[in-house]
Amino acid sequence: MLRVNDINKDKDRVIEGLIKRNYNNIGIIDQIIELDNKRKSLQTEADQYQSKINQTSRRIGQLFKEGRQEEAKLAKSEVSAYKESLKKHDTLQKDVLSQLEVALLSVPNIPHPSVIAGQSEDDNEVIRDWPHKLPELEEGALPHWELASQYKLIDFKAGVKITGSGFVLYRGKGARLERALINFFLDEATKAGFEEIMPPHLVNAVSAQATGNLPDKEGQMYHCVADDLYLIPTAEIPITNLYRDMIVREDVLPIKLAGYTPCFRREAGSYGADVKGLNRVHQFNKVEIVQIAHPDRSYQILDQMVEYVAGLLDKLELPYRILRLCGGDLGFTSALTFDFEIFSAAQRKWLEVSSVSNFETYQSNRLKLRFKERDGRNQLVHTLNGSALALARIMAGLLENNQTSQGIKIPEVLQPYTGFDIIK
């Protein structure tokens, strides 16, 4: 959530950033400033009433001591009137604060200066392309959904039968390969200094709002209405909320956390060839990395996280490219996001497998997550996260790119985890 002080201080920069995002409710910024001015005015008046109450109350005691009973009674009436006015002001203030919060929650983060304008994913910048020739498969190569059925690795029909469209069931060596990927990603995160977290898979509304997932404008989250809990679309929510309402020491930054969870997304409005097989599912496994960082070092850390994810893909021997998202494709809470896409050799297309983002203070302001500087002042941290990695499309890429006439080869780095080097 943007800070009102930042909006007041640099309104033009905020509006410029929102225009870069194609945000169509620019007038909300003037509303926020007007509501904040009204809040300040009401607070000033409330302080004045409280001052009058305190002064008059002290005078009442003195009047009684001096035996001036009538004047004391009159003063008590004044205090009652002041208290009634103060009560009305408190009600008005709460209403204005509520309107201000609703308005602020509707405004996305301001993009980093390096983010270009752009309308959609078609305008994203490729900042690192695959330097080698893209893989070409033998004649008769199959897409992953046909391979998965042929080798009895994934049962798409069973997923539909048990739950519904967009849910899949892994079995046999398919399940072992999925588990191998999870364990590999977690072990790599541990080696890189991330603390492993095993969080709940449901969160309350406060947690979802703190990371910017509520209000859910895209309709992505599954809501368990009876308990008012939400199935997580990413481990980012419970992991980041570990530090909600906390003040951490400066010397513990950065805090590095990683966790595996299933992720649940409604993917409302998704249809067509792009959702076939594992390309877009409602439940998928993912290892998420999160960092809580000092504002002065967060972009250096973002670069390190990007290189970390690139290293994972190198070890899996998957061709990939890195994109910097344009303003029109940037996530609601992000200031800067890099997407990773792997090349699907059978489908001849790029599949997104990771987003690595810096949210600056947008999440930490909602989380009330701060650190104490050496001079004793409290300051908001920067939060960052990234998929390391999302497994559904990684699985799709591995199956398609490694198919041969002898079977599906397993990357060397995964063989200690699978216990086999080929699926025949």
Protein Blocks (a to p, Z undefined) as FASTA:
>chain_A
ZZfklmmmmmmlmmmmmmmnopablmlmmmmmmmmmmmmmmmmmmmmmmmmmmmmmmmmm
mmmmnopaklmmmmmmmmmmmmmmmmmmmmmmmmmmmmmmmmmmmpccdddfklcgbjbl
mlpccfbdcfbdcddddehiacfklmmmmnomacfklmmmmnoghiacdehjlmmmmmmm
mmmmmmmmmmnopacddddfbdcfklmmmnopaccfkopaccdfknopacdfbfklmmmm
mmgoiacdfklpccddddddddddfkgoiacjklgcjlpcfbdcdddddddddfklmmmm
mmmmmmmmmmmmmmnopacddddddfklgcfklmbdcddddddfklopacdfbdcddekj
mmmmmnopacddfkopacdddddddddbdfklmmmmmmmmmgcfkbccddfklmmmnopa
bdZZ
